[in-house]
Amino acid sequence: MSPHEKSDRDAFAAIDPRVCIGHVHLKVADLERALTFYCGVLGFALTQRYGREAAFVSAGGYHHHIGLNTWDSKGGSAPPVGTTGLYHVAILYPTRACLADAMRRLKTAGIPLDGASDHGVSEALYLRDPDNNGIELYWDRPRDAWPRNADGSVNMYTRPLAVDELASAVT
């Protein structure tokens, strides 16, 4: 193997397993409407505002999980179907009961689901925020309960989620 081949392979070595997605920043058309959804419906806390153009929200006192801004999008519309961009933002809940509470909040606010799936490794709810950004709310099952193939690799799938059963998990 030449030195060049080795460096190419090393360039694609696995990322450090402690790396995680820290936050997402979304362009929105109306900051107050977005804050009503993310803080009022989902329950995130407002951590900082930048006038009437931007805000940061978080869970648990973190500096921010979601940034919202109107810098290039005030009064704008969602990108048309068939264009590239963000498919959805996935928000991980720590327990099934917390996900069930999120579903209760959505129902109370009259926000419809686009879908609800059991992926074996997780249970997920899919919806749209007021700016038509895709949102996935989910919880992961414990890793030792994930479905596995004969070779030990993860065997994810997509099946309908029993939302009535999930609703009963609210504590």
VMD Tcl script that builds the backbone (N, CA, C; Angstrom):
set m [mol new atoms 513]
animate dup $m
set s [atomselect $m all]
$s set {name element resname resid chain x y z} {
  {N N MET 1 A 0.860 -1.171 0.000}
  {CA C MET 1 A 0.000 0.000 0.000}
  {C C MET 1 A 0.907 1.235 0.000}
  {N N SER 2 A 0.595 2.159 -0.879}
  {CA C SER 2 A 1.394 3.388 -0.966}
  {C C SER 2 A 1.048 4.333 0.187}
  {N N PRO 3 A 1.937 5.264 0.517}
  {CA C PRO 3 A 1.636 6.259 1.558}
  {C C PRO 3 A 0.360 7.039 1.246}
  {N N HIS 4 A 0.105 7.270 -0.048}
  {CA C HIS 4 A -1.097 8.007 -0.441}
  {C C HIS 4 A -2.358 7.221 -0.070}
  {N N GLU 5 A -2.354 5.924 -0.331}
  {CA C GLU 5 A -3.518 5.085 0.004}
  {C C GLU 5 A -3.758 5.059 1.506}
  {N N LYS 6 A -2.710 4.975 2.272}
  {CA C LYS 6 A -2.864 4.957 3.722}
  {C C LYS 6 A -3.475 6.260 4.222}
  {N N SER 7 A -3.015 7.390 3.698}
  {CA C SER 7 A -3.540 8.670 4.165}
  {C C SER 7 A -5.007 8.839 3.769}
  {N N ASP 8 A -5.420 8.318 2.593}
  {CA C ASP 8 A -6.825 8.383 2.216}
  {C C ASP 8 A -7.680 7.596 3.197}
  {N N ARG 9 A -7.219 6.390 3.563}
  {CA C ARG 9 A -7.968 5.568 4.507}
  {C C ARG 9 A -8.052 6.254 5.857}
  {N N ASP 10 A -6.924 6.802 6.317}
  {CA C ASP 10 A -6.905 7.476 7.614}
  {C C ASP 10 A -7.780 8.723 7.614}
  {N N ALA 11 A -7.906 9.364 6.455}
  {CA C ALA 11 A -8.735 10.570 6.366}
  {C C ALA 11 A -10.197 10.263 6.664}
  {N N PHE 12 A -10.597 9.014 6.504}
  {CA C PHE 12 A -11.988 8.625 6.740}
  {C C PHE 12 A -12.130 7.723 7.958}
  {N N ALA 13 A -11.226 7.865 8.914}
  {CA C ALA 13 A -11.329 7.098 10.149}
  {C C ALA 13 A -12.577 7.536 10.904}
  {N N ALA 14 A -13.055 6.685 11.777}
  {CA C ALA 14 A -14.265 6.980 12.541}
  {C C ALA 14 A -14.081 8.232 13.391}
  {N N ILE 15 A -15.143 8.993 13.491}
  {CA C ILE 15 A -15.165 10.193 14.311}
  {C C ILE 15 A -15.176 9.788 15.790}
  {N N ASP 16 A -14.681 10.641 16.633}
  {CA C ASP 16 A -14.687 10.378 18.074}
  {C C ASP 16 A -16.129 10.122 18.522}
  {N N PRO 17 A -16.410 9.043 19.236}
  {CA C PRO 17 A -17.780 8.691 19.606}
  {C C PRO 17 A -18.440 9.679 20.567}
  {N N ARG 18 A -17.684 10.592 21.133}
  {CA C ARG 18 A -18.276 11.587 22.032}
  {C C ARG 18 A -18.844 12.785 21.284}
  {N N VAL 19 A -18.606 12.868 19.984}
  {CA C VAL 19 A -19.129 13.970 19.187}
  {C C VAL 19 A -20.651 13.853 19.118}
  {N N CYS 20 A -21.332 14.988 19.234}
  {CA C CYS 20 A -22.792 14.995 19.103}
  {C C CYS 20 A -23.221 16.297 18.432}
  {N N ILE 21 A -24.438 16.338 17.967}
  {CA C ILE 21 A -24.985 17.554 17.390}
  {C C ILE 21 A -25.343 18.470 18.554}
  {N N GLY 22 A -24.758 19.649 18.591}
  {CA C GLY 22 A -24.968 20.558 19.719}
  {C C GLY 22 A -26.219 21.397 19.603}
  {N N HIS 23 A -26.486 21.953 18.426}
  {CA C HIS 23 A -27.695 22.738 18.239}
  {C C HIS 23 A -27.991 22.876 16.753}
  {N N VAL 24 A -29.176 23.345 16.481}
  {CA C VAL 24 A -29.600 23.628 15.115}
  {C C VAL 24 A -30.083 25.070 15.103}
  {N N HIS 25 A -29.881 25.747 14.000}
  {CA C HIS 25 A -30.318 27.135 13.853}
  {C C HIS 25 A -31.279 27.174 12.665}
  {N N LEU 26 A -32.507 27.601 12.907}
  {CA C LEU 26 A -33.545 27.591 11.883}
  {C C LEU 26 A -33.904 28.992 11.432}
  {N N LYS 27 A -34.079 29.158 10.134}
  {CA C LYS 27 A -34.620 30.404 9.601}
  {C C LYS 27 A -36.141 30.313 9.717}
  {N N VAL 28 A -36.749 31.357 10.286}
  {CA C VAL 28 A -38.198 31.388 10.457}
  {C C VAL 28 A -38.751 32.675 9.862}
  {N N ALA 29 A -40.033 32.684 9.553}
  {CA C ALA 29 A -40.676 33.862 8.987}
  {C C ALA 29 A -41.142 34.827 10.064}
  {N N ASP 30 A -41.543 34.284 11.214}
  {CA C ASP 30 A -42.116 35.089 12.297}
  {C C ASP 30 A -41.558 34.574 13.615}
  {N N LEU 31 A -40.701 35.361 14.247}
  {CA C LEU 31 A -40.026 34.916 15.463}
  {C C LEU 31 A -41.012 34.631 16.592}
  {N N GLU 32 A -41.986 35.490 16.800}
  {CA C GLU 32 A -42.940 35.278 17.902}
  {C C GLU 32 A -43.746 33.997 17.696}
  {N N ARG 33 A -44.160 33.752 16.462}
  {CA C ARG 33 A -44.892 32.519 16.158}
  {C C ARG 33 A -44.019 31.299 16.437}
  {N N ALA 34 A -42.747 31.368 16.048}
  {CA C ALA 34 A -41.823 30.256 16.294}
  {C C ALA 34 A -41.616 30.044 17.791}
  {N N LEU 35 A -41.467 31.129 18.548}
  {CA C LEU 35 A -41.297 31.010 20.003}
  {C C LEU 35 A -42.539 30.428 20.662}
  {N N THR 36 A -43.709 30.790 20.174}
  {CA C THR 36 A -44.944 30.215 20.706}
  {C C THR 36 A -44.941 28.699 20.533}
  {N N PHE 37 A -44.464 28.230 19.392}
  {CA C PHE 37 A -44.410 26.787 19.143}
  {C C PHE 37 A -43.329 26.115 19.992}
  {N N TYR 38 A -42.092 26.572 19.873}
  {CA C TYR 38 A -40.979 25.886 20.537}
  {C C TYR 38 A -41.018 26.026 22.059}
  {N N CYS 39 A -41.425 27.174 22.558}
  {CA C CYS 39 A -41.496 27.375 24.015}
  {C C CYS 39 A -42.884 27.027 24.553}
  {N N GLY 40 A -43.917 27.554 23.923}
  {CA C GLY 40 A -45.273 27.355 24.417}
  {C C GLY 40 A -45.786 25.945 24.255}
  {N N VAL 41 A -45.566 25.338 23.091}
  {CA C VAL 41 A -46.090 23.990 22.839}
  {C C VAL 41 A -45.093 22.925 23.276}
  {N N LEU 42 A -43.864 22.982 22.758}
  {CA C LEU 42 A -42.892 21.928 23.080}
  {C C LEU 42 A -42.283 22.095 24.469}
  {N N GLY 43 A -42.267 23.305 25.009}
  {CA C GLY 43 A -41.787 23.499 26.372}
  {C C GLY 43 A -40.334 23.909 26.526}
  {N N PHE 44 A -39.649 24.246 25.438}
  {CA C PHE 44 A -38.286 24.749 25.568}
  {C C PHE 44 A -38.322 26.090 26.296}
  {N N ALA 45 A -37.209 26.446 26.933}
  {CA C ALA 45 A -37.101 27.727 27.626}
  {C C ALA 45 A -36.334 28.722 26.763}
  {N N LEU 46 A -36.788 29.950 26.751}
  {CA C LEU 46 A -36.081 31.024 26.064}
  {C C LEU 46 A -34.836 31.360 26.870}
  {N N THR 47 A -33.660 31.276 26.250}
  {CA C THR 47 A -32.420 31.577 26.969}
  {C C THR 47 A -31.857 32.933 26.608}
  {N N GLN 48 A -32.120 33.395 25.371}
  {CA C GLN 48 A -31.611 34.705 24.983}
  {C C GLN 48 A -32.334 35.179 23.736}
  {N N ARG 49 A -32.528 36.501 23.673}
  {CA C ARG 49 A -33.115 37.141 22.495}
  {C C ARG 49 A -32.123 38.125 21.916}
  {N N TYR 50 A -32.191 38.295 20.632}
  {CA C TYR 50 A -31.439 39.334 19.937}
  {C C TYR 50 A -32.476 40.221 19.263}
  {N N GLY 51 A -33.038 41.126 20.048}
  {CA C GLY 51 A -34.077 42.013 19.536}
  {C C GLY 51 A -35.274 41.237 19.040}
  {N N ARG 52 A -35.808 41.689 17.903}
  {CA C ARG 52 A -36.977 41.018 17.320}
  {C C ARG 52 A -36.599 40.116 16.158}
  {N N GLU 53 A -35.280 39.852 16.033}
  {CA C GLU 53 A -34.813 39.084 14.881}
  {C C GLU 53 A -34.336 37.676 15.186}
  {N N ALA 54 A -33.950 37.402 16.428}
  {CA C ALA 54 A -33.396 36.075 16.724}
  {C C ALA 54 A -33.591 35.730 18.192}
  {N N ALA 55 A -33.597 34.435 18.469}
  {CA C ALA 55 A -33.726 33.950 19.844}
  {C C ALA 55 A -33.106 32.564 19.940}
  {N N PHE 56 A -32.658 32.232 21.148}
  {CA C PHE 56 A -32.137 30.898 21.441}
  {C C PHE 56 A -33.039 30.255 22.489}
  {N N VAL 57 A -33.326 28.960 22.302}
  {CA C VAL 57 A -34.139 28.204 23.263}
  {C C VAL 57 A -33.410 26.925 23.633}
  {N N SER 58 A -33.705 26.414 24.843}
  {CA C SER 58 A -33.032 25.196 25.276}
  {C C SER 58 A -33.889 24.411 26.257}
  {N N ALA 59 A -33.396 23.233 26.569}
  {CA C ALA 59 A -33.950 22.401 27.637}
  {C C ALA 59 A -32.870 22.234 28.693}
  {N N GLY 60 A -33.256 22.292 29.936}
  {CA C GLY 60 A -32.332 21.987 31.034}
  {C C GLY 60 A -31.254 23.013 31.294}
  {N N GLY 61 A -31.405 24.240 30.832}
  {CA C GLY 61 A -30.442 25.276 31.131}
  {C C GLY 61 A -29.233 25.338 30.220}
  {N N TYR 62 A -29.187 24.513 29.181}
  {CA C TYR 62 A -28.107 24.579 28.205}
  {C C TYR 62 A -28.184 25.934 27.505}
  {N N HIS 63 A -27.071 26.445 26.969}
  {CA C HIS 63 A -27.107 27.774 26.357}
  {C C HIS 63 A -28.087 27.854 25.198}
  {N N HIS 64 A -28.092 26.863 24.321}
  {CA C HIS 64 A -29.185 26.756 23.345}
  {C C HIS 64 A -29.095 25.436 22.591}
  {N N HIS 65 A -30.254 24.875 22.364}
  {CA C HIS 65 A -30.392 23.710 21.510}
  {C C HIS 65 A -30.901 24.128 20.133}
  {N N ILE 66 A -31.746 25.167 20.124}
  {CA C ILE 66 A -32.331 25.636 18.876}
  {C C ILE 66 A -32.169 27.148 18.806}
  {N N GLY 67 A -31.608 27.599 17.698}
  {CA C GLY 67 A -31.575 29.027 17.382}
  {C C GLY 67 A -32.651 29.314 16.358}
  {N N LEU 68 A -33.333 30.413 16.514}
  {CA C LEU 68 A -34.390 30.826 15.593}
  {C C LEU 68 A -34.054 32.233 15.110}
  {N N ASN 69 A -34.087 32.466 13.804}
  {CA C ASN 69 A -33.808 33.827 13.344}
  {C C ASN 69 A -34.612 34.175 12.107}
  {N N THR 70 A -34.789 35.492 11.918}
  {CA C THR 70 A -35.477 36.021 10.741}
  {C C THR 70 A -34.531 36.849 9.880}
  {N N TRP 71 A -33.227 36.707 10.066}
  {CA C TRP 71 A -32.240 37.533 9.365}
  {C C TRP 71 A -32.421 37.511 7.855}
  {N N ASP 72 A -32.622 36.344 7.294}
  {CA C ASP 72 A -32.801 36.231 5.842}
  {C C ASP 72 A -34.169 35.673 5.467}
  {N N SER 73 A -35.094 35.652 6.428}
  {CA C SER 73 A -36.334 34.932 6.158}
  {C C SER 73 A -37.594 35.615 6.684}
  {N N LYS 74 A -37.504 36.812 7.241}
  {CA C LYS 74 A -38.681 37.465 7.818}
  {C C LYS 74 A -39.794 37.557 6.779}
  {N N GLY 75 A -40.962 37.023 7.145}
  {CA C GLY 75 A -42.106 37.023 6.242}
  {C C GLY 75 A -41.988 36.053 5.086}
  {N N GLY 76 A -40.941 35.252 5.075}
  {CA C GLY 76 A -40.689 34.335 3.969}
  {C C GLY 76 A -41.566 33.096 4.008}
  {N N SER 77 A -41.421 32.307 2.972}
  {CA C SER 77 A -42.168 31.054 2.877}
  {C C SER 77 A -41.195 29.887 2.893}
  {N N ALA 78 A -41.725 28.722 3.143}
  {CA C ALA 78 A -40.908 27.503 3.156}
  {C C ALA 78 A -40.407 27.212 1.746}
  {N N PRO 79 A -39.250 26.538 1.635}
  {CA C PRO 79 A -38.773 26.175 0.296}
  {C C PRO 79 A -39.762 25.222 -0.379}
  {N N PRO 80 A -39.888 25.333 -1.691}
  {CA C PRO 80 A -40.818 24.442 -2.386}
  {C C PRO 80 A -40.352 22.994 -2.350}
  {N N VAL 81 A -41.301 22.099 -2.481}
  {CA C VAL 81 A -41.007 20.675 -2.569}
  {C C VAL 81 A -40.076 20.462 -3.758}
  {N N GLY 82 A -39.148 19.544 -3.629}
  {CA C GLY 82 A -38.239 19.237 -4.717}
  {C C GLY 82 A -36.937 20.008 -4.653}
  {N N THR 83 A -36.728 20.761 -3.553}
  {CA C THR 83 A -35.474 21.478 -3.379}
  {C C THR 83 A -34.694 20.850 -2.230}
  {N N THR 84 A -33.428 21.135 -2.174}
  {CA C THR 84 A -32.601 20.600 -1.102}
  {C C THR 84 A -32.756 21.446 0.149}
  {N N GLY 85 A -32.304 20.898 1.255}
  {CA C GLY 85 A -32.372 21.604 2.532}
  {C C GLY 85 A -32.553 20.604 3.655}
  {N N LEU 86 A -32.870 21.100 4.790}
  {CA C LEU 86 A -33.049 20.290 5.982}
  {C C LEU 86 A -34.313 19.433 5.858}
  {N N TYR 87 A -34.189 18.128 6.055}
  {CA C TYR 87 A -35.356 17.242 6.002}
  {C C TYR 87 A -36.148 17.352 7.298}
  {N N HIS 88 A -35.461 17.158 8.426}
  {CA C HIS 88 A -36.091 17.405 9.717}
  {C C HIS 88 A -35.039 17.561 10.798}
  {N N VAL 89 A -35.458 18.153 11.885}
  {CA C VAL 89 A -34.660 18.259 13.102}
  {C C VAL 89 A -35.195 17.184 14.035}
  {N N ALA 90 A -34.316 16.386 14.619}
  {CA C ALA 90 A -34.740 15.330 15.536}
  {C C ALA 90 A -34.428 15.752 16.969}
  {N N ILE 91 A -35.455 15.737 17.802}
  {CA C ILE 91 A -35.318 16.123 19.207}
  {C C ILE 91 A -35.468 14.860 20.040}
  {N N LEU 92 A -34.398 14.505 20.761}
  {CA C LEU 92 A -34.337 13.276 21.544}
  {C C LEU 92 A -34.887 13.507 22.947}
  {N N TYR 93 A -35.903 12.756 23.323}
  {CA C TYR 93 A -36.480 12.803 24.664}
  {C C TYR 93 A -35.850 11.694 25.502}
  {N N PRO 94 A -35.660 11.920 26.797}
  {CA C PRO 94 A -34.942 10.941 27.615}
  {C C PRO 94 A -35.722 9.670 27.931}
  {N N THR 95 A -37.054 9.752 27.913}
  {CA C THR 95 A -37.868 8.582 28.257}
  {C C THR 95 A -39.102 8.512 27.363}
  {N N ARG 96 A -39.712 7.366 27.362}
  {CA C ARG 96 A -40.970 7.180 26.628}
  {C C ARG 96 A -42.067 8.058 27.222}
  {N N ALA 97 A -42.084 8.189 28.540}
  {CA C ALA 97 A -43.083 9.040 29.196}
  {C C ALA 97 A -42.929 10.500 28.763}
  {N N CYS 98 A -41.704 10.965 28.604}
  {CA C CYS 98 A -41.479 12.344 28.138}
  {C C CYS 98 A -41.968 12.518 26.700}
  {N N LEU 99 A -41.760 11.507 25.851}
  {CA C LEU 99 A -42.267 11.572 24.484}
  {C C LEU 99 A -43.792 11.577 24.496}
  {N N ALA 100 A -44.380 10.769 25.356}
  {CA C ALA 100 A -45.839 10.745 25.475}
  {C C ALA 100 A -46.363 12.106 25.916}
  {N N ASP 101 A -45.650 12.778 26.818}
  {CA C ASP 101 A -46.056 14.119 27.236}
  {C C ASP 101 A -45.967 15.097 26.075}
  {N N ALA 102 A -44.932 14.971 25.243}
  {CA C ALA 102 A -44.812 15.832 24.063}
  {C C ALA 102 A -45.998 15.612 23.136}
  {N N MET 103 A -46.414 14.362 22.967}
  {CA C MET 103 A -47.562 14.066 22.121}
  {C C MET 103 A -48.826 14.694 22.709}
  {N N ARG 104 A -48.962 14.656 24.023}
  {CA C ARG 104 A -50.101 15.279 24.696}
  {C C ARG 104 A -50.109 16.781 24.430}
  {N N ARG 105 A -48.937 17.418 24.523}
  {CA C ARG 105 A -48.824 18.860 24.274}
  {C C ARG 105 A -49.251 19.202 22.847}
  {N N LEU 106 A -48.814 18.395 21.888}
  {CA C LEU 106 A -49.184 18.626 20.493}
  {C C LEU 106 A -50.693 18.511 20.303}
  {N N LYS 107 A -51.267 17.489 20.894}
  {CA C LYS 107 A -52.714 17.281 20.773}
  {C C LYS 107 A -53.469 18.451 21.390}
  {N N THR 108 A -53.050 18.889 22.569}
  {CA C THR 108 A -53.698 20.017 23.246}
  {C C THR 108 A -53.634 21.276 22.389}
  {N N ALA 109 A -52.506 21.485 21.701}
  {CA C ALA 109 A -52.319 22.667 20.853}
  {C C ALA 109 A -52.955 22.510 19.472}
  {N N GLY 110 A -53.514 21.328 19.183}
  {CA C GLY 110 A -54.139 21.100 17.888}
  {C C GLY 110 A -53.152 20.958 16.745}
  {N N ILE 111 A -51.936 20.513 17.058}
  {CA C ILE 111 A -50.910 20.355 16.023}
  {C C ILE 111 A -50.940 18.912 15.526}
  {N N PRO 112 A -51.224 18.723 14.248}
  {CA C PRO 112 A -51.333 17.359 13.716}
  {C C PRO 112 A -49.975 16.704 13.519}
  {N N LEU 113 A -49.971 15.404 13.570}
  {CA C LEU 113 A -48.779 14.615 13.250}
  {C C LEU 113 A -48.776 14.297 11.765}
  {N N ASP 114 A -47.582 14.307 11.169}
  {CA C ASP 114 A -47.413 13.821 9.798}
  {C C ASP 114 A -47.280 12.304 9.795}
  {N N GLY 115 A -46.826 11.760 10.926}
  {CA C GLY 115 A -46.634 10.328 11.035}
  {C C GLY 115 A -46.140 9.954 12.415}
  {N N ALA 116 A -46.147 8.660 12.680}
  {CA C ALA 116 A -45.665 8.117 13.949}
  {C C ALA 116 A -45.109 6.732 13.652}
  {N N SER 117 A -43.836 6.510 13.983}
  {CA C SER 117 A -43.172 5.261 13.593}
  {C C SER 117 A -42.440 4.609 14.742}
  {N N ASP 118 A -42.441 3.288 14.698}
  {CA C ASP 118 A -41.599 2.472 15.566}
  {C C ASP 118 A -40.438 2.015 14.689}
  {N N HIS 119 A -39.220 2.414 15.064}
  {CA C HIS 119 A -38.035 2.062 14.282}
  {C C HIS 119 A -37.232 0.940 14.941}
  {N N GLY 120 A -37.825 0.277 15.928}
  {CA C GLY 120 A -37.097 -0.781 16.632}
  {C C GLY 120 A -36.157 -0.214 17.669}
  {N N VAL 121 A -35.270 0.666 17.250}
  {CA C VAL 121 A -34.326 1.316 18.160}
  {C C VAL 121 A -34.969 2.504 18.872}
  {N N SER 122 A -36.062 3.008 18.286}
  {CA C SER 122 A -36.699 4.209 18.814}
  {C C SER 122 A -38.168 4.251 18.424}
  {N N GLU 123 A -38.889 5.165 19.077}
  {CA C GLU 123 A -40.259 5.491 18.700}
  {C C GLU 123 A -40.255 6.979 18.355}
  {N N ALA 124 A -40.946 7.347 17.271}
  {CA C ALA 124 A -40.834 8.714 16.768}
  {C C ALA 124 A -42.176 9.278 16.321}
  {N N LEU 125 A -42.320 10.581 16.561}
  {CA C LEU 125 A -43.460 11.356 16.083}
  {C C LEU 125 A -42.926 12.369 15.068}
  {N N TYR 126 A -43.641 12.542 13.970}
  {CA C TYR 126 A -43.211 13.456 12.919}
  {C C TYR 126 A -44.275 14.534 12.721}
  {N N LEU 127 A -43.823 15.769 12.600}
  {CA C LEU 127 A -44.723 16.902 12.458}
  {C C LEU 127 A -44.019 18.050 11.772}
  {N N ARG 128 A -44.696 19.154 11.620}
  {CA C ARG 128 A -44.162 20.373 11.011}
  {C C ARG 128 A -44.290 21.513 12.011}
  {N N ASP 129 A -43.270 22.357 12.064}
  {CA C ASP 129 A -43.381 23.561 12.888}
  {C C ASP 129 A -44.135 24.621 12.079}
  {N N PRO 130 A -44.410 25.794 12.662}
  {CA C PRO 130 A -45.198 26.798 11.930}
  {C C PRO 130 A -44.559 27.279 10.623}
  {N N ASP 131 A -43.261 27.066 10.436}
  {CA C ASP 131 A -42.587 27.450 9.198}
  {C C ASP 131 A -42.407 26.279 8.247}
  {N N ASN 132 A -43.084 25.192 8.541}
  {CA C ASN 132 A -43.070 23.975 7.734}
  {C C ASN 132 A -41.742 23.223 7.803}
  {N N ASN 133 A -40.925 23.510 8.826}
  {CA C ASN 133 A -39.718 22.718 9.050}
  {C C ASN 133 A -40.130 21.358 9.596}
  {N N GLY 134 A -39.523 20.298 9.098}
  {CA C GLY 134 A -39.808 18.963 9.604}
  {C C GLY 134 A -39.223 18.787 10.996}
  {N N ILE 135 A -40.010 18.210 11.897}
  {CA C ILE 135 A -39.598 17.953 13.277}
  {C C ILE 135 A -39.859 16.483 13.580}
  {N N GLU 136 A -38.858 15.829 14.156}
  {CA C GLU 136 A -39.026 14.469 14.685}
  {C C GLU 136 A -38.830 14.561 16.188}
  {N N LEU 137 A -39.801 14.071 16.934}
  {CA C LEU 137 A -39.685 13.942 18.382}
  {C C LEU 137 A -39.569 12.453 18.654}
  {N N TYR 138 A -38.528 12.034 19.392}
  {CA C TYR 138 A -38.333 10.603 19.567}
  {C C TYR 138 A -37.652 10.292 20.898}
  {N N TRP 139 A -37.718 9.026 21.270}
  {CA C TRP 139 A -36.927 8.503 22.388}
  {C C TRP 139 A -36.268 7.222 21.905}
  {N N ASP 140 A -35.067 6.981 22.379}
  {CA C ASP 140 A -34.349 5.748 22.046}
  {C C ASP 140 A -34.638 4.684 23.090}
  {N N ARG 141 A -34.902 3.476 22.614}
  {CA C ARG 141 A -34.948 2.345 23.533}
  {C C ARG 141 A -33.525 2.101 24.055}
  {N N PRO 142 A -33.397 1.423 25.186}
  {CA C PRO 142 A -32.037 1.086 25.655}
  {C C PRO 142 A -31.299 0.278 24.586}
  {N N ARG 143 A -30.003 0.510 24.447}
  {CA C ARG 143 A -29.217 -0.163 23.397}
  {C C ARG 143 A -29.305 -1.682 23.458}
  {N N ASP 144 A -29.418 -2.231 24.656}
  {CA C ASP 144 A -29.495 -3.699 24.750}
  {C C ASP 144 A -30.846 -4.236 24.279}
  {N N ALA 145 A -31.801 -3.360 24.012}
  {CA C ALA 145 A -33.104 -3.783 23.494}
  {C C ALA 145 A -33.242 -3.537 21.993}
  {N N TRP 146 A -32.222 -2.965 21.347}
  {CA C TRP 146 A -32.291 -2.703 19.913}
  {C C TRP 146 A -32.318 -4.020 19.143}
  {N N PRO 147 A -33.133 -4.104 18.103}
  {CA C PRO 147 A -33.144 -5.324 17.285}
  {C C PRO 147 A -31.809 -5.469 16.542}
  {N N ARG 148 A -31.339 -6.691 16.473}
  {CA C ARG 148 A -30.033 -6.963 15.854}
  {C C ARG 148 A -30.176 -8.033 14.782}
  {N N ASN 149 A -29.314 -7.938 13.792}
  {CA C ASN 149 A -29.178 -8.976 12.776}
  {C C ASN 149 A -28.287 -10.082 13.346}
  {N N ALA 150 A -28.221 -11.201 12.641}
  {CA C ALA 150 A -27.416 -12.327 13.092}
  {C C ALA 150 A -25.949 -11.949 13.299}
  {N N ASP 151 A -25.448 -10.973 12.516}
  {CA C ASP 151 A -24.046 -10.562 12.647}
  {C C ASP 151 A -23.836 -9.519 13.753}
  {N N GLY 152 A -24.915 -9.160 14.474}
  {CA C GLY 152 A -24.813 -8.203 15.567}
  {C C GLY 152 A -25.063 -6.758 15.174}
  {N N SER 153 A -25.195 -6.478 13.871}
  {CA C SER 153 A -25.459 -5.104 13.437}
  {C C SER 153 A -26.898 -4.703 13.774}
  {N N VAL 154 A -27.125 -3.417 13.905}
  {CA C VAL 154 A -28.454 -2.903 14.246}
  {C C VAL 154 A -29.414 -3.150 13.083}
  {N N ASN 155 A -30.618 -3.572 13.395}
  {CA C ASN 155 A -31.650 -3.867 12.411}
  {C C ASN 155 A -32.819 -2.890 12.579}
  {N N MET 156 A -32.606 -1.660 12.107}
  {CA C MET 156 A -33.683 -0.669 12.172}
  {C C MET 156 A -34.752 -1.000 11.142}
  {N N TYR 157 A -35.975 -0.596 11.446}
  {CA C TYR 157 A -37.092 -0.771 10.530}
  {C C TYR 157 A -38.058 0.379 10.748}
  {N N THR 158 A -39.076 0.456 9.933}
  {CA C THR 158 A -40.126 1.452 10.107}
  {C C THR 158 A -41.463 0.734 10.090}
  {N N ARG 159 A -42.134 0.786 11.229}
  {CA C ARG 159 A -43.470 0.210 11.384}
  {C C ARG 159 A -44.366 1.258 12.013}
  {N N PRO 160 A -45.674 1.134 11.835}
  {CA C PRO 160 A -46.567 2.102 12.474}
  {C C PRO 160 A -46.402 2.068 13.999}
  {N N LEU 161 A -46.426 3.229 14.607}
  {CA C LEU 161 A -46.347 3.342 16.062}
  {C C LEU 161 A -47.755 3.303 16.634}
  {N N ALA 162 A -47.946 2.539 17.674}
  {CA C ALA 162 A -49.229 2.477 18.375}
  {C C ALA 162 A -49.348 3.724 19.256}
  {N N VAL 163 A -49.898 4.815 18.690}
  {CA C VAL 163 A -49.929 6.084 19.413}
  {C C VAL 163 A -50.838 6.020 20.643}
  {N N ASP 164 A -51.901 5.228 20.596}
  {CA C ASP 164 A -52.768 5.094 21.775}
  {C C ASP 164 A -51.983 4.467 22.937}
  {N N GLU 165 A -51.139 3.495 22.612}
  {CA C GLU 165 A -50.305 2.874 23.640}
  {C C GLU 165 A -49.268 3.872 24.164}
  {N N LEU 166 A -48.692 4.656 23.264}
  {CA C LEU 166 A -47.742 5.676 23.696}
  {C C LEU 166 A -48.427 6.691 24.603}
  {N N ALA 167 A -49.639 7.098 24.255}
  {CA C ALA 167 A -50.375 8.082 25.063}
  {C C ALA 167 A -50.558 7.602 26.495}
  {N N SER 168 A -50.677 6.306 26.695}
  {CA C SER 168 A -50.879 5.768 28.044}
  {C C SER 168 A -49.602 5.803 28.871}
  {N N ALA 169 A -48.474 6.135 28.243}
  {CA C ALA 169 A -47.193 6.184 28.964}
  {C C ALA 169 A -46.976 7.501 29.699}
  {N N VAL 170 A -47.872 8.477 29.534}
  {CA C VAL 170 A -47.745 9.753 30.249}
  {C C VAL 170 A -47.813 9.477 31.747}
  {N N THR 171 A -46.838 10.043 32.487}
  {CA C THR 171 A -46.840 9.815 33.941}
  {C C THR 171 A -47.476 10.966 34.670}
}
mol reanalyze $m
mol bondsrecalc $m
mol representation Tube
mol addrep $m
